[in-house]
Structure formats: C-alpha cells, structure tokens
Amino acid sequence: MKILYLTDQFLPQISTGTTKFIYNVVKNVKDKGVKPLIITYSFYSDEEYDKRIDDILIKKYEYKGINVIAIKLFNENINFHTELKEKRMFPLREIIEKEKVDIVHICHPRRIAGIIELLQEIKMPYVITLTDCFLICPKLFLINRKGEICSGSKMGKQCIKQCDDLKLDFNSRYIRAQEILEKAEAIVTPSIFLKETFNKEFKGMDSKVFVRNHGMEFQNIDVNNKIYNDKSEITFGFASAAHYIKGIFVLISAFNDVKGNGKVKLKIYGGGNEELLPILNKNPNVSILGEYNNEHINEIYSSIDVLICPSIWYESYSFVINEAFQRKIPVIASNIGAMAEFVKNGVNGFTFDVGDSEQLSSIVKMIGENPRILNYLKSNIDVSDRNIDSEGNFYVDLYKNIYCKKLIKEDEYTEKKYSLKHIHDKFLGQNSNKNLPFDDDNKSFYYIFDMKLHYLKNRFKEETIKYVIWGASNSGKISKKFIEDKLKNFQLIGYIDKFKKGIMENVPIYSMEEIKNLDFDYAFICTTPGREEAKQKLNELQLKVVDNYLYGYGQN
C-alpha cells in the first residue's frame, strides 16, 4: 500500500509535537511494508523550489529515508492559514495520481485543506489524526482574543463573539470542518480529552473516532534511577516553546516566590521570549537555556528531576509529559485537558489550577522540603503501552481495513454475492448435498475473507506464490476454492494436518513435522481448533509474519 501523509509543516524546517508524531509513525510503518510519501506545506524562499504547477511551488527532498514533497502557494490570501477551502490546490491531483496513492492520512488540515477538497472530489479515501483543535478553532488552541480559555465554537457562534479580530465566515468554516470529518473513513485522537472535545462540537461521529496515544521509542533512553532522600537537591525542568500559552509567565512567577531556596533549581529549555524572560526572572537558581532539538532530549531529561507543564491551554496530548514519564520523571501540570488525563494528582505527579502561580509555587516548595515523595511518584509511572510499534501496528491495520473496503467498492460487490446460497452453489456445486462449514449468522465470514484475498492479490500481483493450507478439513477445501478463484498466481503445494495423512483432491497432506522440509512462500491457517498450535509451530520455524489478516505466515 502507498500512503500519502498530508501536513501543514514538517521536518527539518519545523519541529513540533505533530511533526514528531508524523516522523515516528511514518518511520515505523515503512518498516512494516507501507510505502509512505509526505506532502507538507512549507516556507522556503521561492527560488528554493524545483518547479511550479499553476500557483503551487514544489520542492522534493528526502528526510532520513522518507520521501517528502514540500509545497507552497504562490500569493497566499490573507485568510489562507485559517480557512478550510482553497481550490488552487487542485493541480496537485497530477502528483497524487502519478504516485498511485491508495489512502491518504491527514496529519494536520491547516494550509492543506484545499487538498482535502481535491480528495473528496476524486473520491480518495482518507483517515485523519487530530492533534489539536484547528477544525474547531482557527487559532488552534481554544484561546480567545483576550487570552482566555474558550469552551468551543458552538457552530461558529462563539467565535463571532470572542474572536472578531479574525475576519472569517465562522458558520461556513464550521460546516466545512464537519464535512471533512464526516467524509473521513476514520478519525484518530491521541487522548480521550480530544475525542470528547470533538464529539461535543460535532455530533454523530463517535462510532468512527478512535483514541490512540502517540507512540515513543523506548530504545536508548536514560531512565531516572535516582533514589531521593531528605538532603536531595531538586532540579525542575520546562521543555517547550517559551510562549504565553505554554504558561511560561506562570512558571517564572512561581519560581520568583521560591528564590533563596538553594535546594530548588529550574532549567528552562525552549525558544521564545528570549529578551523578556531574563528581565522577569528574579531567581538566580533559574537557568534560561534556549532552543533545543530532539537529539538533545536524553541530555535534557537527564538534567532534571521533575518536569513542569504549566500550559494555560488544554494541550491535546503533550509529548513532553509522556517523554518525562518514559524516563520515570514525575510531572507537575495544569489541571485541564490532556494534561489532567495523564497526570494524576498525588500519584505520578501533581496538578494545579490553570494559571495559578501561587499553587504551583507551593507544590515546588513542598517537593523541595520533602524530596522523598518523588520516590513514590516514580513507582507509579508506567507508559510502556505507549510505544511506537504498537501505534504503528494500529495504523497499518487501519490502512488495511480501509484499503480492502476500497477494493470491494471499486469492484461494485453486492450483498447478494455473499448469500450462503451463492457461495454454496459456486464453491460446492448447485447439486451438492454438502453443508457449508458456517451457518447463516456467520456469512459475513465470506465477505471478510474475500476482502482479504483482494488485499493479497494486490500485494503479490507480480509474483508466483507457493502456499500451504493448515487444516485438511472442509474449511480447508472451501478456502482452497476461494484462493483458486481469486489468486491465480498462488500455487497450493500441500495441506498441513496434525491428524490426517494421504491426499485430498490430488493435493498431498503433510504432518506438522514435515512442514520444515517444504519449499513455500505463504501459509493460510484454516482451522479454528488448531490455530494457536499452528501459529506456535510457524513461529518456531522463525517464519516472519507478513500479514495477520488471514493468520498468514510467509518465508520472507
């Protein structure tokens, strides 16, 4: 499968939590057989682009083995970065069709909403991962023009009242956002909070919204193995853009209240407000260290004992919180949004009322006076389920399901084709007295099985595949007929069965022990009682799983 990833910005030009998510996922699914391509909006000078198609400037490059196409619109209009329509993006159809894209994964709709219009016109299936509130709020963060937290657009009516500094048709924007979500094959959010926020704003989409925490690499990280005692000095850390919405001024104010305590220090990592922060800071134990990149993450977290995330907006996920947890570093965070979802007060960290610097200051003082409490907080931290391989598997399975639906749709299959009578007559014969191995309640099995065969047909269309069927029973016979009907390039060399021997329909039956002597590319497990034993045996032979759709195991 070839998956096109669309985003509003990407590495190396821009580094954010969303770009980190995209890179991690693309790198992982590429190792699982997906062919990725990224199209990103970009901000290079005009002369740095390679070509121009109508009003679109185009630049191709490779980032750490990933093919990227950077685009930029010539003569952007004033609302380009906040609107959800732009037909001048339609000439990109030429690239999408030339690249033979199967599915599109929208990673952020800002600046590329015109491409989403194009996808809908050419009926290209897409999945969307929501990483912030842009489809609700053109400012992304649900913060109004007064710098206050907003509860939502309320179909655009709230925006008209609270953000009249933006000259937008908020009602039309809301309708367009709803169309984008409704036409998505699936919607993924990295937190329960973000799912609930969108379900509240856009009704009727709960059934296709999935929560999947962003994954992280667990190799080559430095875990905090310190054991704290009453004399321990504690270094607190901040690792985000040093901007207003990230709560940087709340943080500075809190530490101005604890100056004079030599056991408590603060390190601020992140660019922004470089000239203002030194003026506001009155604590000599606060170090303002400026911008950093991902290559220095281990070094940064190794230098701190507690992370502080004082954001005054909801935060839809927060990589920094989860990266701290990954290293057994407790977190102090504002008690709203995804921060409150991940940080449990008094369990793996502490929370405080958003914007309340006095509360934050009191927590800092309490930890400075009682460092041993960090040992307890550390013992409750476990984010091992948030690994990138698990997230990659989730998306690969999602792509496969969408891809199979696409193939079925293209072939104009009908429900009639999956009636038991049709299947019985085609594969057992009209005059056969034999029964199918499944009752009418399970006829969807054949529909699903047929979809999976379509997937394999496309995957191996250029190869001759030798295969075995595990299970010399009626299910094995039916599966053989399905495979012969759909996969003309697949050659059956034998059945595998624990109890039977001999020949069935001119095909030899081998024992479990004999499989290691067979030359085959793929194995179909077509037995329910023996499925686990078959999988165990194939794993013992060190056969790599290439698709778990059909419990299929291949030699390569």
N, C-alpha and C positions, 0 to 999 in steps of 0.2 A: 504493500500500500504506500502511496505517496501522500503525505500530509503537508498541507500548506499552513504555516503559522503566521497569523497577522498580528501586528502590534504597533503601538504608537511611537515606540522608540526602542533601541536595543544597543547592546554592547558592540564595540568598546566605547561608543560615543557617549552613552548614557548608562549609568548603573543605578538601579533601584531594586526594590523587592520584587517587582513584577519581572524585570529583566533577569533577575536571579532565578525565579521560578521557571521562566521560559528556557533558559540555558540548561538548567538541571533536568527538566523533562525531556527536552529535545535530545540531549546527550544520551539519556537513559534509553529512550525508545528507539533511538538509532541502533543501539547495541542489541535490540530485540527484533531487528529486521525491518523497522519502519524507515522509509526514505523521506527525510524531512527537508523542507525548504522554508525559509523565513522571508517574509516581505515586511519591512519595517519602514515607518516614516522616519525621516532623518533631517539633519540641519547643517549639512556640509555647504560650503560656498558653491555657487552654481557651476563654476569651472571644474570642480572635482568630480562631477557626474560624467558617465561614459556616453550616454545617449539621451535623446528626448523623444517621447511619443506624445504628440499634441502638447498638452500643458503639463506633462509629467516628466520630471527629470529622473534618470535611472542610473544607479551605480551598483555593480556587482562586486561582492567581496566574500572572503571566507573567514569565519571566526572560529578558531580552534576546531577545524574539520567540518564546520557546519556552513552550508551554502546560504548566503544572505543576499537579498536584493533590497537595496535602500532606495526609497523613492522620496520625491519632494515635489510639491505642487508649485508650478510657476505662477506668481501673482496670487497668493492666498488672499481670500476676502477677510474682512475684519472679524467675522464670527467663525472662521474655519475650524478653530481649535475647540469649539464648544457645540457646534451644530452636528446633526446626525444625518445629513444628506450632502452629497457632492457628486453630481453626475460626471464631472470632469475626470473622475477616476475610472470611468467605464473602459477606456482604451486598454486597461490592464487585462482585459479579457484575453487579448492576444497572448500574454505571458502565461496566464493560468491554463489556457487550452494547450499551448505548446509544451508546458511542463507535465501535462497529463495528470493533473491533480485529482485524487479520489475524494478526499474530505478536507475541509478547512477547519482549523482550530483557531478561533478568535481569542486572543490572549488579552487584548485591550482594544475597545472600539474607538477610542479617541483618535482623531485625524484619519482613520481608515474606514469611517462609516460609509463613505462612498463605495468602497469595495464590497461592503456588506450588501448594499443596494444591488450591485452587479451580481453577487452570488444568488440573491433571490430571483433576479431576472433569468439567470441561466439554470436555475433550479439545482444549484450545487449544495449538497448537504453540509451543514456546519454545526459544530459544538462551540459553546462559549464558556470560558472561565472568567468569572467575575472576581477581580482583585481589589476593587474599590467601588465607590458609589457613583461613578460617572454617568451611568444611564439614568440615575435618579437626579443627580446634582451636577450641573456643568462645571462646578468648581471642584468636583471630585470628593470633597471631604465633609459635606453636610455642615458647612460653616457659612453663616450669612454675612452680609456686608458689614455688620457691626462686630464680627469676630465671635459671634455666639453660636452654640450648637443648635442645629436645626433638626426637627423631628421627621422631615421628609417633604417631598414636593407637593403631596396631596393633589395629584393630577396637574401640577404646574401652578395651582392657585397660590400655594405658599411662596413659590419662587417670585411671583409677581409682586407680592407684598414685601418680601425680605431681601430680594436681590435685584432691585430695579436698576442697579448700576450696570447690569448686563442687558443689552438691547436684543432680546431674543423673544420669539414666539413660544413661550413656555408650554402652552397647551399642545401645539403641534409637535414640539420636541418630545413631550410625554407620550403622545400617540405613536410616534416613530420608535421610541425606545421599547414600547410594548410590542410593536410589530417585530422588532429584532429578536426579542426574547421568545415570542410565540412561535416564530418560524425556526428556532434552533431545535436541532434533534435532541440536545441535552444541554443542561446548564449546570455548571460546577462552581461551588463556592469553597473557599478554604476554611470557613468557620461556620458554626451554627448561627452566630450572630448575623453574618452577612446574608445567609439564606433567609432568616426570619425578617430581616430588613426589606429584602426584595419581595418576599411573599406578602408583606404588609402593603407594599406600594403597588404591586401588580398581581391581581387576583387570578386564580385558576391555573397556576403553573407549578404548584407544589409537587405534583407527581413526577415531573422531569427535572427537578432540582436535586443534585447530589452534593453532599458535603465530603470533601476530600482534603485533609490537611496537606499543605505543601510538604514535600519530602526534603530530606537533607542527607548529605554524605556523612557516613559515620567513620570513614577511614581517616587516619592521620589527623585526629583531633586530640587536643590536650585536655584531659578531664581534670577538674579541680578535686584533688585528693587531700586537700588540707584538712587538718583537724584543729578546730579553733578552741582557744582557752580564754580565760579572763584577761590575759595580757595581750591578746592578738590585736594588731593594728588592722583596720579595715579600710580597704580602698573600694569606693563606689565608682561605677562607670556609667557613662552615657555614650551610646554608639548609634547616632542617627544624624540626619541633617539638622544643624543647629538653628531651626526655624521656629517661628511663633507657634504653629500648630503642633509641633513636637514637644511643646512645653518647656523649651529651653529657659525662658524667663522665670517660670515657676521653679525650676531646678536651681537657678542662680540665687533666687530669693531665699530658698530653703537653706542653702549652704551658707549664705551670709549670716543666718541665725545660729549656725553651729561653729563659727570661726573661734579659734582659740583652743579647740579640742584637737590636740596633736595626734590622737589615735584614729582620727577620721579624715580621710582624704577623698578627693573626687578627681577623676580624669574624664575630660570631655573630648570625645572623638567625633569628628564630623564637621563639614564645611558649613559656612553661613554665619552672618553677623560677626565676622572676624574683628571689625573695628569696635563694635558696640560691647561685646562680651567683656573684654578686659576692663572697660570703664565701669560696667555694672557690678562686676565681681569684687567683693571686699574681703574674700577669704584667701589667705596666702597658701592654703593647702589645696586649692583648686588649680588644676593644670588644664589649660586650653590647648589642645594638641592638633586641631585642624583636620583636614580631609584624610581619608584612608581608603584603601581599596580592599577587595576580597582576599588578596594574597596576604594581607596582614591580620586577618581575623583571629587566627590562633594566638598571635602575639598580643593582640588587644585583650582578648578574654583571659589570657594567662596573667595579665597585669591587674585584674580586678577580682574582687570577692563577691560583689553584689552589683547587679545591673539595675539601673533606674530607667523606667519608661514613663515619663510624665505627660504624655500627649494630651492635648485638650480636644482632639477629635477622636472618633470612635476606634480607629485602627481596625481594618478588616481582617488582619491576620497577625502581623508583626513577626518578621523573620528574626529580629534581634532577640525577642523574648525566647523564641524556640531554640535559637543558636546558643543562648546562655544556658537554657535548661539542658541542652545536649551535652554541655560541659559541666553539669552539676553546679551551676551558679544560680543561686536564688535571685528572684526579681521583685522589685517594688514597682507597682504600676498604678495608673489611674483606674478607677473602678467602673469603667464604661467599655462598651463594645467588646471586641475580641480579646482585649487585654484582661477583662474580668472573666472571660470564658477560660483562659489558660492559667491565669494567676489566681490561686485560691488563698484567700487571706488567712495567714497563720499556718498554712500547710506547706506550700512550696515557695512562699514569698509573702508579701504584704500588699494591700491595696489602700488607696486613699481617695478622698473625694476629689474629683477632677478640678484642677486649678487651685487647690488648697495647699499653698506652700507651707503653712504652719503645721498641718497634719503630716506632710512629707518630712519636714524638719524633725518632728517628734519621733517618727519612725527611725530616721537616721540616728538620732541621739540614743534611742533605745537599743539599737543594734550595737552602736559604739560602746555602750555601757555593759552589754550582755552578748559578747561575740559568740558564746557557746550556742546560742539559738540557731546559728547558721548550720551547725551540725545536724540538727533536727530537720530543718527545711531541706537540706541536701538529701536526706534519707528518703524524702517523699517525692523526689523528682524522677520521672520516668517518661521519656518521649521516644522510646525505641520503636514504637509503631509508626513514627513519622519519618520513615526512611525513604529515600528516593526510589529504591527498587520497587517498593510497594506502590508508590504513586505512579511509577512508570507502567507497572502491570495493570493498574486501574485504567489508565488512558488507552493502552493497547487493546484491552478487552472492549472498551467503549468504542474505539475506532472500528474494530472488527464487527461489532453488532450493527453499527451504522452502515458499514460497507456492505454487509450481507443484505440489509434492508434495501439498499440502493440497487443491488443486482437483481433482487426479486422484483422491485418496482420497474426496472428497465425491461425485464422480460415479460411484464404485464401478466404475472401469475394471478390466478383467481382462486377463491376459496374452494370452488368446485374441484379443482385439481387435487385437493388434499382430503377429499372424502374417502372413507375406507373402501367404498366400492371401486372407485377409480384405481386406488393403489392395489387392491386385491386383484382386479382384472388385469392390470398392466404387468404386475410382477409375479403373480402366481397363475394367471390364466383365467379366462372367463368361466371355464367349466371345472375349475379346481374346487375340490371339497375341503382343501386345507384352510385352516384359520390363520389370520394374521396374528403375530405374537403380542399385539396390544389391542385393548378394547377401544370403543368409540371415544371414551373420555380422554384417551391419550393420542388421538390422531394428530395433535399438534406436533408430536414427535417427528412425523414425516416432514412436516413443513420446516421445522428447525434443522433436521438432518439435511434436507435439500439445500437450505441456505448455506450450510457449512460446506457442502460439496461444491457449491458455486465459488465459495472463497478459495478452496483448494484448486479448483480448475484454473482460476486466475493466477494463483501463486505459482503453480508448476506448469503453466501452459507451454513452455518451451522445452520441457524435459520429459524423458521417459522414466516413469517411477515404478519400481518393483515393490510390491507390498504384500503383507500378510494380514490375515484376519484372525484375531484372537477370539476363538469361540466357534466350534463346528456344530452349531445348532441351527434352529430355524431362524433365529435373529441374524446369525452369520450369513445364511443363504439370502435373506432379504437384503442385508447390507451389501452383499456381493452384487445383487441385481441393480441396486441403486447406484453403486460405484461404476459398474459397467455401463450403465445408461448415461451417466454424467461425465465420467472421467475416462475418455477414450485412450488417453496416454498412460493409464495406470494398468500394470500387468500383475495379476494375482499369481503368486508362486506357491502359496500354501496356506492351510489353516493351522492354528496352534490350539491344542486342546489338552487338558490335563487327563481326561478320562478316555477319549476316543482315539482310535488308530485306523489306518487304512486310507481310503479315497472317497471323497464326496463330490459328486458332479465333476468327475475327471480331474479333481484337484487333490493333491496329497494332504493328509493330516499329519502334522508333526507333534511330537511331545514338547513339553516345556524345556527339557534339557537339550533338545535338538536345535532350538532356535539360534543358539550361538554359532552354529555351523552354516546358517543360511545367509545368502547374499541378498539383502533387501534394503530399501530406502525408507520405508514407512510402514507403520503398523497401526491397524484400526482395532481398538478394543471393543468387541461387540458382544460382551457378556456382562450382565449386571452382577451375578453372584461372584464371578471371578475377577472383577475389575481391579480391586485393590491388590490381589495377588499378582495379576498381570503387570500392573504398574511397578510393583516392587521388583519383579523379575527383570523388567526392561531397564529399570534404574541400576540394578546390579550389573547389567551388561554395559553400563556407562553410556547409554544412548541418550542423546540430548533431546529434551522436549522441544519440538518446534511449534506445536500448536496443541493447546489443551481443549480446543473446540470439540474434537472427536476423540479426546483422550489419545491423540495421535503422537507417536514417537518416531523420530527419524534418525538416520545414521549420521546426518550432517547438520 
